[in-house]
Amino acid sequence: MNDKSTMNKIMEYMALGKPIVQFDLTEGRFSAQDASLYARRNDPEDLAAKIIELADDPARARRWVPSGAGAWRASSSGATKCEAARRVRLALEATVARSEP
């Protein structure tokens, strides 16, 4: 099931401009496109290695942030999906703003 449905956290990470590492699943790749680093399916060692790759290279991780924001907008095809995604982003931004001193 995870292979065929969008994980909310992937959309949230892109909306917040966070670098993403995930298993290479159909829907995850469709949603994140080139805004994610992909580990081999069901290979936790490869996932850990990819996380370490990004942790060791912050500049590389930052390069994905604009790409992720663009992919997030592009993946919101159709008016309903786009509006729902926009509302999620606004809610997340409001939550972050409230938590900042």
C-alpha positions as CSV (number, residue, x, y, z in Angstrom):
1,M,0.0,0.0,0.0
2,N,2.8,2.5,0.8
3,D,4.0,2.0,-2.8
4,K,0.8,3.4,-4.3
5,S,-0.2,6.2,-1.9
6,T,1.3,9.5,-1.1
7,M,2.9,9.7,2.3
8,N,1.8,13.0,3.9
9,K,5.2,13.4,5.5
10,I,6.8,13.6,2.1
11,M,4.5,16.4,1.0
12,E,5.1,18.2,4.4
13,Y,8.9,17.9,4.1
14,M,8.7,19.4,0.6
15,A,6.4,22.2,1.8
16,L,8.8,23.0,4.6
17,G,11.8,22.8,2.3
18,K,13.4,19.8,4.1
19,P,15.8,17.4,2.4
20,I,14.3,14.0,1.9
21,V,15.7,10.4,2.0
22,Q,13.2,7.7,1.3
23,F,12.9,4.2,-0.2
24,D,12.4,4.2,-3.9
25,L,8.6,3.6,-4.1
26,T,6.4,4.5,-7.0
27,E,4.3,7.2,-5.4
28,G,7.2,8.6,-3.4
29,R,9.2,9.1,-6.6
30,F,6.1,10.6,-8.4
31,S,5.5,13.1,-5.5
32,A,9.1,14.1,-4.8
33,Q,10.6,13.6,-8.2
34,D,14.2,14.9,-8.1
35,A,13.7,16.5,-4.7
36,S,14.6,13.3,-2.8
37,L,17.5,11.0,-2.4
38,Y,16.3,7.4,-2.9
39,A,17.5,4.2,-1.2
40,R,16.9,0.8,-2.6
41,R,13.5,-0.7,-1.7
42,N,13.4,-2.4,1.7
43,D,17.1,-2.0,2.2
44,P,17.6,-0.3,5.6
45,E,21.4,-0.3,5.3
46,D,21.1,1.7,2.0
47,L,18.6,4.1,3.6
48,A,21.0,4.7,6.5
49,A,23.9,5.2,4.0
50,K,21.9,7.8,2.1
51,I,21.0,9.7,5.3
52,I,24.6,9.7,6.3
53,E,25.5,11.0,2.8
54,L,23.2,14.0,3.3
55,A,24.3,14.6,6.9
56,D,27.9,14.6,5.7
57,D,27.2,17.1,2.9
58,P,24.9,19.9,4.1
59,A,25.5,21.9,0.9
60,R,24.1,19.0,-1.1
61,A,21.1,18.7,1.2
62,R,20.4,22.5,0.8
63,R,20.5,22.1,-3.0
64,W,17.4,19.9,-2.8
65,V,15.3,22.5,-0.9
66,P,14.3,24.7,-3.9
67,S,13.8,21.5,-6.0
68,G,11.5,20.1,-3.3
69,A,9.4,23.2,-3.1
70,G,9.0,23.2,-6.9
71,A,8.2,19.5,-6.9
72,W,5.6,20.0,-4.1
73,R,3.8,22.6,-6.2
74,A,4.1,20.6,-9.4
75,S,2.8,17.4,-7.7
76,S,-0.4,19.2,-6.7
77,S,-2.1,18.6,-10.0
78,G,-5.8,19.5,-10.3
79,A,-7.5,22.3,-8.5
80,T,-8.8,20.3,-5.6
81,K,-5.4,18.7,-4.8
82,C,-3.6,22.0,-5.3
83,E,-6.0,23.8,-2.9
84,A,-5.7,21.0,-0.3
85,A,-1.9,21.2,-0.5
86,R,-2.0,25.0,-0.2
87,R,-4.1,24.7,2.9
88,V,-1.7,22.1,4.4
89,R,1.3,24.4,3.7
90,L,-0.5,27.4,5.3
91,A,-1.4,25.4,8.3
92,L,2.2,24.2,8.7
93,E,3.6,27.7,8.2
94,A,1.1,29.1,10.9
95,T,2.2,26.3,13.3
96,V,5.9,27.1,12.8
97,A,5.3,30.8,13.2
98,R,3.4,30.2,16.5
99,S,6.3,28.1,17.8
100,E,9.0,30.7,17.1
101,P,9.9,33.1,19.9
